[in-house]
């Protein structure tokens, strides 16, 4: 079977992208340099084609209850320190689990209206998640529809992203006002509710979201499959003044790993969704002893024995290829490596990791890059534990950490990213 393509496929080919199969799609891995694409997201802006992602529409009087049962995050208490309920114009990250607590897919749920939700899942997972939700509708009055292939999506990520979009949007001042992390505005379909009006200077309607998969400041952009090419062209034209370049999946992978974000079906999958670095995707707070709600898989998570997933950082650029073992100081195999990539923007200095954008980085610091990723082990490990990763060719020493790339900008307010450089 021939691979699927996004509406931007011919643009990637015409601009020399190195292509590869991912999630059933022929997608760009990189253009000129994966390293340069990784670094540009920290210094300027990177533009990603993400139209391979899938969308599931859930609507009706029972839509909230259906998602509240099937999704790990508590939609009734997921916003801010006061645990307010999800509301139109806001989104939340979580996962869909089996009854055994294993991950079907992770997702972001966007609330368009009281009874209308868009669920963004990974490539090729639209039908899987839609069928999963449909099987658990029971007597809930909810309709589930797979919208895969009916929309276009792209991401603009990096410190210049707000400047780029300011030059693309028709009314950026109004749009950027009161738009915190994981908020969104606008809409891209006349058949769905819109959260305000967001259009380009050429009149193309968008759903613009303060989300992304890099850990850095930026936006995700949704529009129709017919208009995504014109939006891409407008963003690339505006971005030229700010050093923006197109980026592929290789930089997306290294950036997300450095930001301690999981890759579904690799870092999370067919094992219990607990004992991991993403507690914000589960419905509990440190003050509570147990979950704030009952959801599909919650009983299993509270009762089954599960492995432990930890981020790690190495001491140089060297990395291992999968599959690879995790060994302890005595040489015993204690687990396996889930992800091992190189974050090109970080480096050690006096037993501390800095990023090239760290405000307190030493003079002359240039990063240089460190291997990083996730390991899965049978038993808990203290922070700073030294372990060995071993594949067929080499072994490398790494350490367990709580975080990887410091001083990430994803949560920065928009007005801070629009301030003149000299400020």
N, C-alpha and C positions, 0 to 999 in steps of 0.2 A: 504494500500500500504506500502510495506517495505521501510524503509528509505534508501536513497542513502548513499554510502560510498566513501571515498577518497582512493587512492592507499596505504595510510599509515594506514588504519583502523586496520589491523591485528597487526601492531606494537603497536598501542595505547592499544589494548586489552591485548597484551602479556606483556605490561609494567604497567599494573594495573590502567589505566586511568579510571576515573569516567566519563561515557559517557552520552550524552543527545542529544535530537533532536534539531537541529538548521538549519533553512533554508532548511529543507527537508533532511539534512544529519545527520548521527550518528557521533557526534564529541566529542572530549575530553573536559570536563569541567575543570578538574584538575587531577593531578597525586597524589602526596602526600599531597600538601598544596597549596591552591590558594594564601594565604598570602606570602609564600616563593617564589612562582612563580612571583608574583608582584614585590617583593623586588629584586629578582635576576636580573631583567631587569634594575634596577637602579645601581646595584653594579657589575654585571658580564655580563651575556648574557642569554636570553631566546630564545628558538627555538619553533616556532609555525607552525603547519600544517594549511595552508590556501588554500588548494586545493579545498575547497568548493566554493571559489569565482568563478565568471563567467567572460569569455572574449568574447568580440564582436569585430570582424574584420571589419573595414570600409576602403575601398580602391577604387581607381579610380580617374579620373580627377576632379570629383565633391565632393570628400570626405571631403576636407577642408571646402568647402562652406556648406555642409550638417551639419557638426559638429559645424561650426560657428553659424548656425541658431538654432540648437537644444540644444547646450551646453551653460551653463551660462557664463563660463569664455571666455574672448576675446582672441582667438587663434592668432589674429593678433597683440596683444599688451599685453602679459602676462609674459614676462621674464624680471626680473630685474628692477631697478629704471628707466631705459630708455624706458620701455614698448616695448621691442623688440618682434617680432613674435616668436611663437613656432617653434622649429627647430628639425631635427632628433637628437635623443639622449637626449631629454628633455621631461618632462611630466608636466601636470598641473591638479589640482583638480577643480571640479565644480559639477554641477548637471544637470539632464534632467528634464524639467518641462512640465506640461500641459499648454494649452492656458490660464488657470486660474491662472497660477503661482504656482501651487502645485507640490510637488516633486514626480516624478516617481521613481528616485533613484539617489544617488550621485555616483561619478565615478572619476577615474583618466584616463586621455587620454595620451597615449604614442605615440609620433610621430616616426615611424620607418624610413619613407622616405617621400618625398614631397607629395605622393599620398597614403600613407599607414599608418593607425593608429590602435593601439590596445586600446580598451576601457575596463578597468577593473571595473566591477560592482559587486554588492553583490550576495550572494548565491541565486540561483533560479531566478535571474533577467535577465539572458542572453537573453532568448527568448523574454521577455517583452520589453527590451530596443531595441533589434534588430528589432522587429515589429514596435516599435515606430519610429525608424529612417527610416525604410522602408516606412512607411506611409507618411513621410514628404520628401521623395526623390524628388517628383514631376519631373521636367525635368532635375535634376542633374544627371550626369553620375557617379554614385557611386554604389558599391556593398556592401551589409551588410550581415555578416555571424556570427551566434552564434557558438562559439568554446567551449562552456561549456562541460566539461568532457574530452577534448582532450589535456589537459596539466596538469602539476603538479606545485604546488606553495607552498613555505614555507618562513617564515620570521626569520631572526636572528636579535634580537634587544637587545641593551645594550652596555655599554662602552667597552666590550671585543669583540664585533661583528667583528671589523676590524681585530683583531688578529686571531680570529677563521677563517675568510674567507681567510686571508693571508696564512694560513696553508692548505686550501682546494684548492685554485686556482693555476693554472699552472704558471701564470705570474702576480702575484699580483701587482708588482711595476708599470707595464705598465697600468694595469686595474685601479688602484687607482688614477693614475695621472689625474688631471683636471676632477674630478668627484664630483661636488658640490651636495647639497641637490636638490632632484627632477631631477637629471640626471641619465641616465642609459647607460649601454653598453652591447654589445653582442646580442644574439638571440638564440632561442631554436627550430626553425623549418627551414628546408631546403627550404620550399616554401615561406618564408617571408624574407624581407630584414633584415640584421644584422647591428647593430651599432658597428662595430669592432668585435673582437674575444675574447670571454670569455669562457674558458673551465676549468674543474677541472683537478687535477693531474691525474685523471683516464680517461681524454679525453671526459667528458660529456659536451656538449654545454649548456650554460646558458644565460638568460637575467638577469643581475644583476642591481638592481635599488636602489638608495639612497632614499627610501621611507619607510613608515611604519605607523602603527596605534597605537603607544604607546607614542609618543612624545619624545622618546629617540633615540639616535644614532642607526642606524642599516641599514639593507638591506632587500629587498624583492627579492626572487629568483624564476624565472620561468624556467621550463624545461619541457620535454615531460612527459606524464603520465607514460611511460615505464621506465624512468630513475629517477623519483623523489625519489624512495626508496633508490637507491644507493647514491644519493646526500644527503639525510637525514642521512644515515649511516656515510658518510664522515664528515658531519658537527658535528654530535654527537661525533664521535671519536676525531676530532680535538678540539671540545669544552670542552672535559673532562679536559684538562690541564688548562682551563681558568674559570672553575666553571660554565659552561653553563649547563642548564637543560631543558627538554621539558616543555612546558607551554600550558595551555588550555584556553578555551574561558572565564573563570571567570577572570583570570588575564588580559586578553586582554581587557575585558570590563572595569575593574577598572582603568587600565592604560590609556585607551583612554579618559575616563571621566575626570581623573585628568589632562590630557593634553588638555582639552576643545575641544575634537573632537566628532562630532555627530554620533549617531547610526541611520542609515537610517530606516525609517518607525517607529521610536520611538521619536527621537529628531527633526527630520524633516519629513514631510509627507504631508498629505492632507490638508494643509493650506498654505498660501502664503509664499514663501521662501525669507523673508526679516525680518528686525528688530531682527537680531540674532547675535551671536558672530562670524560669519564666513563671514564677508564682502569681504574677499579675494576670495570667490567663485563667486562673482558678478562683472560685468565689469564696475567698476568705480573707480576713484581715489578721494582723498579728495579735490583736486583742481578743479574737474569737478562737474557741477550741472546736474546730470543725467548720464545715462549709455553711455558707449563708443560705443555701437552697439545696434542694434535691434535684439532680439532673441525671440524664442517661450516663451511666458509668460511675456515678459518685460512690455508690456502695462498694464497688470493686476497688476504687482508689483508696478507700478508707480501710480495706481489709487485706488486700493482696500484698505479697512481697514484691517489690519492684527494684530494678537497678537504679543507680545514681548517675546522673549526667552532670559533668563539670566542664567549664571552659578551661583552656590551658594556653600558655604562652611558652615559646621556645627561646633560644638564646641567639639565634641567627636566622638566616633565610631558609635554611635547609628544612625540608618537609618530607613526610612519608606518603606513599601512595596507598590507597585502599585496595584490598583489606589490609589492616595492620593491627598488631597486638598492642596491648598495654601491659607493661611489666612493672613490678614494684622493685624496691631496692635490693631484694634478695633474688631477683630474676624470675619470680613466679608470674605467670600470666593471670592478670586480675580483671581484664576486660578488653574492649576493642575501641578502635578509633572511629568516630562518626564523621568528623570533618577535619581536614588538615589543609590549610591554605596559607598564603603569605599576605599579611597586611603591610603594604609597602610604606605606610605613613608613620610607623611607630619604631621605637628603639629603646634600649636600656641606657640609663645613665645613673650611676651610683645606686644600684638596686631599685630603681624606679623606672617605670615605663612612661615615656612622653610621646605625644603626637607632634607632628610638624606644626599643628595649630595650637598646641598648648601655650597659654599665655605666659607661663612661667618656665618654658623650656630653656635650657642653657644656651648661652650665646653660641651661634654656629651649629646648633643641633640640626641635623638633616634627616633624622629617622633611620633610613637604611633598610627597614623592613624586618619583621619577625614572623616566624611561623606561628599559627594559632588555630584554634578550632575547639572541638568538643570530644570528650571521651565518655564512654559508658562503662561503669565498673560495678561489681557485685555489691560492694560494701562502701560505706561513707569514708571520705578522705578529708583530712583537715586542709585548710588553705595553705598554700606554699609547699605542699607535698611534692617531692621530686619523683617523677615517674619516667619510664623509658617507653618510647614508641618504636615499634619494630615492624618493618615490612620485609619483602624479599631481598631488598638491596642494602638497606642501611638501618641503623638505629640512632635515635636522637634523644637527648635529655630535655625534658620540659618540666614546667611546674604548674600545679593547680592554682587558679586565680579566681577572684570574684568578678573581675571585669577585664576587658582587653584594651580597646582603643580609648584612651581618656579624652575628656573635654569635647565630647560630641555635641553637635549643635541642633539636633532634631527638635528640641523643645524651645528653642529661642523664639521670642516674640518677633513678629514680622517687622515691627518698627526698628528693632535692633539691627536687623539684617539690611535695612535700607539706609542706615546712618552712613555719612561719608566716611571713607577709609581712615582719614586722619583722626577721627574720633575714636 
